[in-house]
Amino acid sequence: MPKLPLVSGTEVIRTLERLGFIVLRQKGSHIILRRGPTGCVVPNHREIKTGTLSGILKQASVSAEEFIETLRK
């Protein structure tokens, strides 16, 4: 597994939207996204720690490689 980059919540949301997720709703600083039956919760913080990002990607069923590749586009 490649090393996950330090990214903001906005960058994570933008990348997941490129992968087909849509924003359902927001409660406070947490944004809920969904793609088909798969959903995930992303905190809208300036910097998301790598462990938190790893958990988000597990929820979303997205590999780290796929996420990093889409992030760089």
Secondary structure, 3 states (H helix, E strand, C coil): CCCCCCECHHHHHHHHHHCCCEEEEEECCEEEEEECCEEEEEECCCCECHHHHHHHHHHHCCCHHHHHHHHCC
